[in-house]
Amino acid sequence: MGIYVTRSCPKCGYAFEKFERNYVAIGQPFRACPKCESIVIFDHVKEWGLLSFEGKLGYIFCHIFTNLFLSLFGLILVLIYYTFVLGVDISSGERTENFAFVAFLSYLLTFAAVSAKRTVSFVRQINTSRKRMEEQKYREELIKMGLIKEEM
């Protein structure tokens, strides 16, 4: 599930439009305007290291539940295959002894495939965020913008 997030440049009005999978996204919280090069802050984008424990936990749960939801499509495909291709009337009990096993197995396989692909992307976002946060110059930019407090 995702939404379109649009921000406009405060100086020239250039509209940024970006699709985000979740409202809170992991990444660089600011962009340079391609038109006038001023800085535009995206408050829905956070660096992983700047999220609270609850924010990180919420992001992880959202990731897991999205995987579970997307995996239902594998189950739906098996249901369609049994009903329309094989012509099995599932409600009658005819030839359905293997349906539960096949449905469960398809759900697990779909969940594994969806989770593997999405988890690789998720871990990549976190690692990229951590690398950015290790750079002193980048942290100084975040301090200037007021996105993090000054370090002591």
Backbone hydrogen bonds in HBPLUS format (Angstrom, degrees):
<---DONOR---> <-ACCEPTOR-->    atom                        ^
c    i                          cat <-CA-CA->   ^        H-A-AA   ^      H-
h    n   atom  resd res      DA  || num        DHA   H-A  angle D-A-AA Bond
n    s   type  num  typ     dist DA aas  dist angle  dist       angle   num
A0003-ILE N   A0020-GLU O   3.04 MM  17  5.73 147.2  2.15 162.0 169.0     1
A0020-GLU N   A0003-ILE O   3.04 MM  17  5.73 176.1  2.04 171.6 170.5     2
A0005-VAL N   A0018-LYS O   2.99 MM  13  5.52 175.7  2.00 154.5 155.9     3
A0018-LYS N   A0005-VAL O   3.04 MM  13  5.52 163.7  2.07 150.1 155.3     4
A0007-ARG N   A0016-PHE O   3.01 MM   9  5.15 146.1  2.13 135.6 146.2     5
A0016-PHE N   A0007-ARG O   2.62 MM   9  5.15 170.1  1.63 179.1 175.3     6
A0009-CYS N   A0014-TYR O   2.80 MM   5  5.15 151.9  1.88 141.5 151.0     7
A0013-GLY N   A0009-CYS O   2.99 MM   4  4.68 138.8  2.16 122.8 132.3     8
A0025-ALA N   A0044-HIS O   2.97 MM  19  6.34 158.9  2.01 148.5 155.4     9
A0046-LYS N   A0025-ALA O   2.84 MM  21  6.19 166.9  1.86 171.8 169.7    10
A0027-GLY N   A0046-LYS O   2.95 MM  19  5.75 157.2  2.01 131.9 137.8    11
A0042-PHE N   A0029-PRO O   2.73 MM  13  5.13 166.0  1.75 143.0 147.8    12
A0031-ARG N   A0040-VAL O   2.89 MM   9  5.36 154.9  1.95 149.8 157.9    13
A0040-VAL N   A0031-ARG O   2.82 MM   9  5.36 166.0  1.84 162.9 167.8    14
A0033-CYS N   A0038-SER O   2.76 MM   5  5.35 163.0  1.79 157.8 163.8    15
A0037-GLU N   A0033-CYS O   2.77 MM   4  4.42 136.2  1.96 126.4 135.8    16
A0045-VAL N   A0042-PHE O   3.19 MM   3  5.65 163.6  2.22 114.1 119.2    17
A0050-LEU N   A0047-GLU O   2.94 MM   3  5.33 150.6  2.03 111.2 120.6    18
A0051-LEU N   A0048-TRP O   3.23 MM   3  5.51 159.5  2.27 108.3 114.5    19
A0056-LYS N   A0052-SER O   2.92 MM   4  6.23 158.3  1.97 154.4 159.3    20
A0057-LEU N   A0053-PHE O   2.91 MM   4  6.12 162.8  1.94 150.8 156.0    21
A0058-GLY N   A0054-GLU O   2.87 MM   4  5.98 158.4  1.91 145.3 151.3    22
A0059-TYR N   A0055-GLY O   2.98 MM   4  6.14 153.5  2.06 141.4 148.6    23
A0060-ILE N   A0056-LYS O   2.94 MM   4  6.20 156.2  2.00 150.1 156.3    24
A0061-PHE N   A0057-LEU O   2.90 MM   4  6.15 164.9  1.93 153.4 157.4    25
A0062-CYS N   A0058-GLY O   2.92 MM   4  6.03 157.5  1.97 145.6 152.2    26
A0063-HIS N   A0059-TYR O   3.03 MM   4  6.21 152.1  2.11 140.6 148.1    27
A0064-ILE N   A0060-ILE O   2.95 MM   4  6.28 157.4  2.00 151.9 157.5    28
A0065-PHE N   A0061-PHE O   2.88 MM   4  6.06 174.8  1.88 159.4 160.5    29
A0066-THR N   A0062-CYS O   2.97 MM   4  6.00 150.0  2.06 143.2 151.4    30
A0067-ASN N   A0063-HIS O   3.13 MM   4  6.34 153.9  2.20 142.4 149.1    31
A0068-LEU N   A0064-ILE O   2.98 MM   4  6.34 155.8  2.03 150.3 157.2    32
A0069-PHE N   A0065-PHE O   2.95 MM   4  6.11 158.5  1.99 144.8 150.4    33
A0070-LEU N   A0066-THR O   2.87 MM   4  6.07 168.5  1.89 154.1 157.2    34
A0071-SER N   A0067-ASN O   3.01 MM   4  6.09 142.4  2.15 142.3 152.1    35
A0072-LEU N   A0069-PHE O   3.07 MM   3  5.49 152.2  2.15 109.3 117.6    36
A0073-PHE N   A0070-LEU O   3.22 MM   3  5.91 159.8  2.26 114.4 119.5    37
A0074-GLY N   A0071-SER O   3.11 MM   3  5.65 140.7  2.27 112.5 120.9    38
A0076-ILE N   A0072-LEU O   2.90 MM   4  6.23 155.4  1.96 151.6 158.9    39
A0077-LEU N   A0073-PHE O   2.93 MM   4  6.14 153.0  2.01 143.8 150.7    40
A0078-VAL N   A0074-GLY O   3.13 MM   4  6.40 152.8  2.21 143.6 150.1    41
A0079-LEU N   A0075-LEU O   3.02 MM   4  6.29 159.3  2.06 149.0 154.8    42
A0080-ILE N   A0076-ILE O   2.91 MM   4  6.16 157.8  1.96 150.6 156.4    43
A0081-TYR N   A0077-LEU O   2.85 MM   4  6.05 158.7  1.90 146.2 152.6    44
A0082-TYR N   A0078-VAL O   2.86 MM   4  6.08 170.2  1.87 157.3 158.9    45
A0083-THR N   A0079-LEU O   2.96 MM   4  6.05 161.8  1.99 146.6 152.2    46
A0084-PHE N   A0080-ILE O   2.81 MM   4  5.69 166.1  1.83 153.2 157.3    47
A0085-VAL N   A0081-TYR O   3.02 MM   4  4.99 133.2  2.25 120.0 134.0    48
A0086-LEU N   A0081-TYR O   3.03 MM   5  6.44 158.6  2.08 163.0 168.6    49
A0088-VAL N   A0082-TYR O   2.94 MM   6  5.65 164.4  1.97 160.2 155.0    50
A0092-SER N   A0089-ASP O   3.08 MM   3  5.58 148.3  2.18 111.9 120.7    51
A0099-PHE N   A0096-THR O   3.02 MM   3  4.82 140.1  2.18  95.1 107.4    52
A0102-VAL N   A0098-ASN O   2.88 MM   4  6.06 171.0  1.89 162.4 165.2    53
A0103-ALA N   A0099-PHE O   2.74 MM   4  5.83 161.3  1.77 156.3 162.0    54
A0104-PHE N   A0100-ALA O   2.92 MM   4  6.02 164.5  1.94 146.5 151.0    55
A0105-LEU N   A0101-PHE O   2.87 MM   4  6.01 163.8  1.90 151.4 156.5    56
A0106-SER N   A0102-VAL O   2.86 MM   4  5.97 156.3  1.92 145.3 151.9    57
A0107-TYR N   A0103-ALA O   2.95 MM   4  6.17 152.8  2.02 145.8 153.4    58
A0108-LEU N   A0104-PHE O   2.97 MM   4  6.27 161.0  2.01 151.1 155.8    59
A0109-LEU N   A0105-LEU O   2.93 MM   4  6.14 164.0  1.95 151.8 156.2    60
A0110-THR N   A0106-SER O   2.90 MM   4  5.98 160.0  1.94 145.5 151.5    61
A0111-PHE N   A0107-TYR O   2.84 MM   4  5.97 159.3  1.88 148.1 154.6    62
A0112-ALA N   A0108-LEU O   2.88 MM   4  6.09 157.4  1.93 147.4 153.4    63
A0113-ALA N   A0109-LEU O   2.96 MM   4  6.19 162.0  1.99 148.2 152.8    64
A0114-VAL N   A0110-THR O   2.86 MM   4  6.00 173.1  1.86 157.9 160.0    65
A0115-SER N   A0111-PHE O   2.82 MM   4  5.78 163.6  1.85 147.7 153.4    66
A0116-ALA N   A0112-ALA O   2.92 MM   4  5.92 157.7  1.97 143.4 149.7    67
A0117-LYS N   A0113-ALA O   3.25 MM   4  6.42 173.1  2.26 150.7 151.9    68
A0118-ARG N   A0114-VAL O   3.00 MM   4  6.14 171.2  2.01 156.3 159.2    69
A0119-THR N   A0115-SER O   2.75 MM   4  5.60 151.9  1.82 146.0 154.0    70
A0120-VAL N   A0116-ALA O   3.15 MM   4  6.23 155.8  2.21 145.0 150.2    71
A0121-SER N   A0117-LYS O   3.37 MM   4  6.65 160.6  2.41 143.4 147.9    72
A0122-PHE N   A0118-ARG O   2.91 MM   4  6.09 155.1  1.97 144.6 152.2    73
A0123-VAL N   A0119-THR O   2.87 MM   4  6.02 168.0  1.88 154.9 156.6    74
A0124-ARG N   A0120-VAL O   2.99 MM   4  6.11 154.4  2.06 143.5 151.2    75
A0125-GLN N   A0121-SER O   2.98 MM   4  6.24 154.2  2.04 148.3 154.5    76
A0126-ILE N   A0122-PHE O   3.13 MM   4  6.44 158.9  2.17 147.8 153.2    77
A0127-ASN N   A0123-VAL O   2.91 MM   4  6.13 166.7  1.93 154.6 158.1    78
A0128-THR N   A0124-ARG O   2.92 MM   4  6.03 160.5  1.96 148.9 154.5    79
A0129-SER N   A0125-GLN O   2.96 MM   4  6.10 156.8  2.01 145.0 151.7    80
A0130-ARG N   A0126-ILE O   2.89 MM   4  6.16 157.8  1.94 151.1 157.2    81
A0131-LYS N   A0127-ASN O   2.99 MM   4  6.22 156.6  2.05 147.4 153.2    82
A0132-ARG N   A0128-THR O   3.03 MM   4  6.32 159.1  2.08 149.0 154.3    83
A0133-MET N   A0129-SER O   2.98 MM   4  6.22 158.6  2.03 150.3 156.3    84
A0134-GLU N   A0130-ARG O   3.10 MM   4  6.33 126.9  2.40 139.1 152.0    85
A0134-GLU N   A0131-LYS O   3.20 MM   3  5.21 139.8  2.37  96.2 107.4    86
A0135-GLU N   A0132-ARG O   3.13 MM   3  5.54 150.2  2.22 108.6 117.0    87
A0139-ARG N   A0135-GLU O   3.11 MM   4  6.44 159.8  2.15 151.5 157.1    88
A0140-GLU N   A0136-GLN O   2.91 MM   4  6.18 150.8  2.00 149.7 158.0    89
A0141-GLU N   A0137-LYS O   3.06 MM   4  6.39 147.1  2.18 141.9 150.3    90
A0142-LEU N   A0138-TYR O   3.06 MM   4  6.44 154.9  2.12 149.0 155.5    91
A0143-ILE N   A0139-ARG O   2.96 MM   4  6.25 148.8  2.06 145.1 153.7    92
A0144-LYS N   A0140-GLU O   2.94 MM   4  6.22 160.3  1.98 149.3 154.0    93
A0145-MET N   A0141-GLU O   3.06 MM   4  6.31 149.4  2.16 146.2 154.2    94
A0147-LEU N   A0142-LEU O   2.86 MM   5  5.15 146.6  1.97 164.4 160.1    95
A0146-GLY N   A0143-ILE O   3.00 MM   3  5.02 150.0  2.09 101.6 111.2    96
